[in-house]
Amino acid sequence: MRQNTPPDRALLTRSAAAASITVALLLVALKAWASWRTGSTAMLGSLADSTLDLLASGITLFAVWFASKPADHNHRFGHGKAEAVAAMVQVMLIAVSAAGIALRAGEHLLGGQEVEAAGEGIAVSVIAILATFGLLAWQRYVISRTRSVAIRADFAHYQSDLLLNLAVIAALVLDTVLGLSGADPVFGLLIAVWLVRSAWRAGSEAIEHLMDAEWPEDKRRRLVEVVARHEGFSRLHDLRTRTAGDIDIAQFHIEMDPDLTVREAHDMLERVENDLEAAFPGLELFVHIDPRGQIDDPGNTLVEANEFEKLEKRP
């Protein structure tokens, strides 16, 4: 078994979660004031979203802290799936937020409530957009370094916040400046629909992690190609892959010459493992050696012998 985990991952993910909480606190305060001043359904929806952002960011901070804990006696594969659990909690919060916004928008459509003080609402939305841009830039960097599922879910949510704030500005302008009555609650409904879409996307990825979904086929193929560059292997089969938090996990059987000594077989696999760890940072690898010609489960072979041989001979 081999594992290679970036040493600064915990620091990066915690900093991204802390930045998210800071921005959420700022936006909740500003939007609460703007909602009181304007009476806008779209602004109220944006406030509800930011309030849930604050709660979700707190959950994310706890999740990335917990996920960074090393493996222990009861969790031999680490605690990485805590991030996927946190992402699912975020999804549920987003769904609740969307339902509340849609209900309030419907009430305003039927009641004909008017929007006031549009200037303050627009100013708050502009500030929110600028703050969110800064947060997204940092989160994008952290995701590129850590592949954190929890931070990625948070990132997706704050991406939607950019559109939410733009929708608030559009609703206020249409309703108060251009006199299009009903624009504000209509945009509130559109915001609710967008939140449901964001929840679906974030939830799908989290479920894939919790259900130990296989890597994408092109990623699996790249692993096989790395192995095939080494001499002395005639077939790779029983390949199984999954991801837990930031750790990629792969296991497979490899056929080797049955006359090799244990030392020779070990040295050959050591070179393969080093190359795989370079190609897949954070990889945890399990390899089982089979004597050449023996396949325990022919139906689970990833690459037939002739295809593997073609890969093996490539420059």
Secondary structure, 3 states (H helix, E strand, C coil): CECCCCCCHHHHHHHHHHHHHHHHHHHHHHHHHHHHHHCCHHHHHHHHHHHHHHHHHHHHHHHHHHHCCCCCCCCCCCCCCHHHHHHHHHHHHHHHHHHHHHHHHHHHHHHCCCCCCHHHHHHHHHHHHHHHHHHHHHHHHHHHHHCCHHHHHHHHHHHHHHHHHHHHHHHHHHHHHCCCCCHHHHHHHHHHHHHHHHHHHHHHHHHHHHCCCCCCHHHHHHHHHHHHCCCCCCCEEEEEEEEECCEEEEEEEEEECCCCCHHHHHHHHHHHHHHHHHHCCCEEEEEEEEECCCCCCHHHCCCCHHHHHHHHCCC
